[in-house]
Every structure is written in C-alpha cells, then in structure tokens.
C-alpha cells in the first residue's frame, strides 16, 4: 500500500492546511505543463495522495488500513523474533553440550589407549610354557577419530563417524615375550606404553595338558 503521507512529505498527524500547502508546492514542481521538474508519474501520485488525505472520510479509512497493516507487520515481526530466539536457545544448548563433550574427549583421547579392564587369556601347551618365546597379539584399542581429530565435533554437530566420542576402535598388533611357566594359571600385568599405547593389559597364561 502506498504511503500517501510520504508522497506529500507530511506527517501522519498533519492538518488539512498543511496537506493543502504541501500539495500546492508539489503541483508547482511536478505539473506536466508548469512544473519546475516535469514528472507525470510523480504528479499523478501527488494527485492520488491529495484526493485521499484531503477527504476526512477517505483519510479515516486510509489511516485504519495503515494501522491494520502495522499490526500485521508487528505480529509477523514478533513471531519471527520468537522463532529466532527459540532457534538461538536450542543452538546454544546444543553448542554447550558439544563443548562439554569436546572437553571430555580432549581429556580422554590420547594417540592409542586400551578399553578399561581389558584382559586376555593365552592357552599354552606344556612345551610352549617351558620354552617361552615371543607371541603376537592383536589388541583392541581406541584411537582418535580421523574425521574430527578427537574432538567429537563436526561443528556445529556431533561427529557422524565416531558418534561424538572422539574415538574409534581398531586393533594393534603387539609382540610380547612369554616367560617360562610351570603349571597352573598365572597372571601378569603388561604396561603397553612401550608400544605407544596408554593402559595396562592383564594377561592370564594357562597351561593345558590335553
């Protein structure tokens, strides 16, 4: 809807005399025959605005349409702001959760580390137990996620590859020395830092005679 007040260059509470004065000045400026700056389109707009604002009844109807339009705009703006604040609040909650998860991941994730309380049982024959030797084991370990580099976050969402944990599971082969054993089931603790793995592996050696 056209803003007739703006076209005439008067305020919303302008008196009829002020409207007439503004109209006469604009006619002298834009009139096709006598105007200082002839502009037919602009002149017709001035005529249209004056026809409405110079009539008490037409102006009342026009002012009510303006108020309705402003109320609709304000209602739309309030709804838009409400949605924006709601979305912002949700984003901030999600961001805070991801920040805490990232801090947790940064505290926990090293290059390689064992799952907690990992233990393995190795069954040997009497001959193997007596001779000892080396044995290769595939140890299940965690390492930092290559997609998010251990952060657990692919901003602003959780990392899809690791599910937000910042780590992925894989296996790493290590070579251990089997001590000379004599009977029964024996327990050993092996520090895996020598293999670049954080953690301690519990190994049970069991000798079977059949």
C-alpha positions as CSV (number, residue, x, y, z in Angstrom):
1,X,0.0,0.0,0.0
2,X,1.3,3.4,-1.0
3,X,2.3,5.8,1.8
4,X,0.4,9.0,0.9
5,X,1.9,10.9,3.8
6,X,5.4,10.2,2.5
7,X,4.3,11.1,-1.1
8,X,3.2,14.6,0.1
9,X,6.0,14.9,2.6
10,X,3.8,15.4,5.6
11,X,3.5,13.7,9.0
12,X,0.7,11.3,10.0
13,X,-0.9,14.0,12.2
14,X,-0.7,16.8,9.6
15,X,-3.6,19.2,9.4
16,X,-5.7,19.8,6.3
17,X,-4.0,23.2,5.8
18,X,-0.5,21.5,5.9
19,X,-1.7,18.9,3.4
20,X,-3.0,21.5,1.0
21,X,0.2,23.6,1.3
22,X,2.4,20.5,0.6
23,X,0.1,19.6,-2.3
24,X,0.3,23.0,-4.0
25,X,4.1,23.0,-3.7
26,X,4.4,19.6,-5.3
27,X,2.0,20.5,-8.1
28,X,4.1,23.5,-9.0
29,X,7.2,21.3,-9.0
30,X,5.9,18.2,-11.0
31,X,2.9,19.5,-13.1
32,X,3.5,18.5,-16.8
33,X,2.8,22.0,-18.1
34,X,4.0,24.4,-15.4
35,X,6.2,22.3,-13.1
36,X,9.8,23.1,-12.4
37,X,10.7,19.5,-12.8
38,X,8.0,17.9,-15.0
39,X,7.2,14.4,-13.9
40,X,3.9,12.9,-14.9
41,X,4.1,9.8,-12.8
42,X,5.1,11.7,-9.7
43,X,2.4,14.3,-10.4
44,X,-0.3,11.6,-10.6
45,X,0.9,10.1,-7.3
46,X,0.6,13.5,-5.6
47,X,-2.9,13.9,-7.0
48,X,-3.9,10.5,-5.7
49,X,-2.5,11.1,-2.3
50,X,-4.2,14.5,-2.0
51,X,-7.5,13.1,-3.1
52,X,-7.4,10.7,-0.1
53,X,-5.9,12.8,2.6
54,X,-7.9,15.9,1.8
55,X,-11.1,14.0,2.4
56,X,-12.0,13.4,6.1
57,X,-13.8,10.1,5.4
58,X,-11.3,8.7,2.9
59,X,-8.4,9.7,5.3
60,X,-10.1,7.8,8.2
61,X,-10.5,4.7,6.1
62,X,-6.9,5.0,4.8
63,X,-5.5,5.5,8.4
64,X,-7.3,2.4,9.6
65,X,-5.8,0.4,6.8
66,X,-2.3,1.7,7.8
67,X,-2.9,0.7,11.4
68,X,-4.1,-2.8,10.4
69,X,-1.0,-3.2,8.2
70,X,1.3,-2.1,11.0
71,X,-0.4,-4.5,13.4
72,X,0.1,-7.4,10.9
73,X,3.7,-6.4,10.4
74,X,4.3,-6.2,14.2
75,X,2.6,-9.6,14.7
76,X,4.8,-11.1,12.0
77,X,7.9,-9.5,13.5
78,X,7.1,-10.8,16.9
79,X,6.5,-14.3,15.6
80,X,9.8,-14.1,13.6
81,X,11.7,-12.9,16.7
82,X,10.2,-15.6,18.9
83,X,11.3,-18.2,16.4
84,X,14.7,-16.8,16.2
85,X,15.1,-16.7,19.9
86,X,13.8,-20.3,20.2
87,X,16.3,-21.4,17.5
88,X,19.1,-19.5,19.2
89,X,18.3,-21.0,22.6
90,X,18.3,-24.5,21.0
91,X,21.6,-23.8,19.2
92,X,23.2,-22.6,22.4
93,X,22.1,-25.6,24.4
94,X,23.4,-27.9,21.6
95,X,26.7,-25.9,21.4
96,X,27.2,-26.1,25.2
97,X,26.6,-29.9,25.1
98,X,29.1,-30.3,22.3
99,X,31.6,-28.1,24.1
100,X,31.4,-30.3,27.2
101,X,31.7,-33.4,25.1
102,X,34.7,-31.9,23.4
103,X,36.4,-31.1,26.7
104,X,35.7,-34.7,27.8
105,X,37.2,-36.0,24.6
106,X,40.3,-33.9,24.9
107,X,40.8,-35.2,28.4
108,X,40.3,-38.8,27.5
109,X,41.8,-39.2,24.0
110,X,45.4,-39.9,23.5
111,X,47.0,-41.4,20.5
112,X,46.1,-45.0,21.5
113,X,44.6,-46.4,24.7
114,X,43.0,-49.5,25.9
115,X,39.4,-50.1,26.8
116,X,39.1,-50.2,30.6
117,X,39.8,-53.5,32.4
118,X,41.0,-55.3,29.3
119,X,42.3,-58.8,29.9
120,X,43.3,-61.7,27.7
121,X,43.8,-65.4,28.4
122,X,46.6,-67.2,26.5
123,X,46.5,-71.0,26.5
124,X,49.8,-72.8,26.1
125,X,50.9,-76.3,25.8
126,X,53.5,-77.6,28.4
127,X,56.2,-77.4,25.7
128,X,55.3,-73.8,24.8
129,X,55.1,-72.8,28.5
130,X,58.5,-74.3,29.2
131,X,60.3,-72.8,26.2
132,X,58.8,-69.4,26.4
133,X,59.4,-67.2,23.4
134,X,57.6,-64.3,21.6
135,X,53.9,-64.1,20.8
136,X,52.0,-61.6,18.6
137,X,48.7,-60.3,19.9
138,X,46.0,-58.2,18.2
139,X,45.0,-55.8,21.0
140,X,41.7,-53.9,20.7
141,X,42.5,-50.2,21.2
142,X,40.9,-46.8,20.8
143,X,42.5,-44.0,18.7
144,X,41.4,-40.5,18.0
145,X,38.7,-40.2,15.3
146,X,40.4,-39.2,12.0
147,X,37.3,-37.2,10.9
148,X,37.0,-34.9,13.9
149,X,40.6,-35.3,15.1
150,X,39.4,-36.5,18.5
151,X,37.1,-33.5,19.3
152,X,33.9,-35.4,18.8
153,X,32.5,-32.4,17.0
154,X,32.0,-31.6,13.3
155,X,30.8,-28.0,14.1
156,X,28.1,-27.4,14.9
157,X,27.0,-31.1,15.2
158,X,28.4,-34.3,16.7
159,X,30.8,-36.1,14.5
160,X,29.0,-38.7,12.5
161,X,32.0,-41.0,12.1
162,X,32.6,-41.5,15.9
163,X,29.2,-40.6,17.2
164,X,30.6,-37.7,19.2
165,X,33.0,-39.8,21.3
166,X,36.1,-38.5,19.6
167,X,37.5,-42.0,19.2
168,X,37.2,-45.1,17.0
169,X,38.1,-48.7,17.8
170,X,40.7,-50.7,15.9
171,X,43.3,-53.4,16.5
172,X,47.0,-53.0,17.0
173,X,49.5,-55.9,16.8
174,X,52.0,-56.1,19.6
175,X,54.7,-58.7,20.3
176,X,55.1,-59.9,23.9
177,X,57.6,-62.2,25.4
178,X,56.2,-65.3,27.0
179,X,58.0,-66.1,30.3
180,X,59.0,-69.7,31.2
181,X,56.0,-71.1,33.0
182,X,55.4,-74.1,35.2
183,X,51.9,-75.3,35.8
184,X,48.6,-73.6,36.8
185,X,47.1,-70.3,35.7
186,X,49.4,-67.3,36.1
187,X,48.6,-63.6,35.9
188,X,50.8,-60.8,34.6
189,X,50.3,-57.1,34.1
190,X,51.9,-55.6,30.9
191,X,52.5,-51.9,30.6
192,X,51.7,-51.0,27.0
193,X,53.4,-47.6,26.9
194,X,56.4,-49.3,25.2
195,X,54.1,-49.9,22.2
196,X,52.7,-46.3,22.3
197,X,49.5,-47.4,23.9
198,X,48.1,-45.8,27.1
199,X,47.0,-48.5,29.6
200,X,47.8,-51.8,31.2
201,X,46.9,-55.2,29.8
202,X,46.1,-58.1,32.1
203,X,47.4,-61.4,30.7
204,X,46.4,-64.8,32.0
205,X,48.6,-67.7,30.9
206,X,47.0,-71.1,31.2
207,X,48.8,-74.3,30.5
208,X,46.7,-77.1,29.1
209,X,47.7,-80.8,29.3
210,X,45.1,-82.1,26.9
